[in-house]
């Protein structure tokens, strides 16, 4: 979104919440435009505008939404087909039913978001466990799935500069982790 488009979005917010912006100086409004433009630099104006409009229409608060709320609404609007934890469990349960002998193959067939929450060994263990307590396992899986989905959502909502800094930090730590792993395995 460009700075010009950011001004349009903030003008809508000023119109919807006139009391909140009363008495604002030109300098503070300019800072707000710069901040919002930076935070939404890689986002499509139409999506940002739609999210702001949706928030204005559905929130009862007398103050405007903040950047995080707009980002969350944008995510919600653009990710309407996300599966629920229960839907994910149904997929896992089907894989478990065929994992007595084919756990690795069944795991490989799972969607990536589900594979991140379960290992092939778990599928096999659940498949051969005579005392398999499905409600308990399902509850643990759904909780793990939701936590993973929230982490993924939070990451996707981060500004590109923050993502780049985080990824750089992780790359910088990889050599340290490899050295630590080598020492733990008896290497030098």
URCORUR-V838579 format. One line per field, one symbol per residue. phi: phi as a letter, one per 30 degrees, with the letter a starting at -180 (. if undefined). A space follows every 50 residues. Layout:
phi->???
//
This chain:
phi->.dddddddddddddddbdddcdiddddddddddddddddceccdeddddd dddddddcccdcbddceddddddedddcbdcddddddddedddddddcce cbdddddddddeddedcbceddeddddcddceceeddedddddddddddd dddddddddedddddddddddddeeddddddddddjdc
//
